[in-house]
Amino acid sequence: MTELECKFFLAKLARRLKTLRLEYNFTQKEVANYLGVHHSVYSRYERGISEPTVNELVAFAKLYKTSTDYLLSHTEDRRSSGLLDGITYCKPKK
């Protein structure tokens, strides 16, 4: 993936994260607490500066009842596939 493609990908992910957060009426701090990260870390996700871990993508999908494919722009279908239903989000130990 070229640097330009990577920036484009992160920008699309950032837009989806922000759109979903606003639709669910969550603050950045609430989502950051859910993930177990500082709100500044989450803010960088929404601005497309940093990318979430795979574990965090799964957590986003569960939180917003969608699929990781939707978050990653592989589909426009927001419905959850149900594949993540049995997975528990593991917050990193501090």
N, C-alpha and C positions, 0 to 999 in steps of 0.2 A: 504494500500500500504506500503510495507516495505521501509526502507531507501534506500536500493540498487535499488529497482524499481523506487523510486522517482528520484534518481540521473540519472538513465538511461533515464527516461522520460524527465527530464530537458535537458540532453545532446542532445537528439533527437530534441527537440524543438529549442534549441540553434543553432544546425546545420542548421535547416530549415530557421530560421530567418536570419542567416548570408548568406546562399546561395541565398535566395530571395533578400536580400538587395544588394548583389553584382551583381546579374542578372539585377536589376533595376538601377544599377550604382548610388546608394545613399550612402552617407557617414553616419557613425553612428550619427553624429551630426544632419544631416538633418532628420533622422528618429526620433531621440530624440525630436527635435523641433516639428515635426508633432504630436508626442504623448503628448507634453507638459511636458517632463521630462528632467532632466539633462543628458548630454551624458554619464556620468559615470553610471547612472541607466540603460540606454539602454545597455551599454557595459556589464554589469553584466548579462543581459538577454542572450546575445550572447555567454557568457562564461559558461552559465548554473549555475550561482551562485544564481541568483534570478529568480523568475517566474513573468511574467506579470499578471496584473489583467484581469478579464474577459473582461472589457471594452477595455483594450489594445489589447487583442486577436482579438476582433471584428475590432478594428482599423487596425491591421496588415492585417487581411483578406481583408478588403476593399482596403487598400493601394496596396497590391500585387495581387488584383483581384483573390483571391483564397477562400478557405473555412476554417473555424476554424477546421473542421475535418482533413484537410490536415496538418495544422499547428501542430495539436495535434497527428499526425501520426495514425489517425483512418482510413485513406485512402491514397492511392498513387495518386489518381486523383486530380490534381491541380485545375480543373475547379471550379469556384464559382457556388454554387447552386442557387444563386439569392435571397436567403432568407434574406440576409443582405442589399439588395438594398435600402430599405426604411428606414434603420437605420442610424442616424447621430451619429458620434463619439462625445461624450461629454468630452471635456478636463476638468480635475479637476481644480477647482478654487483655486487660490493661495492666 
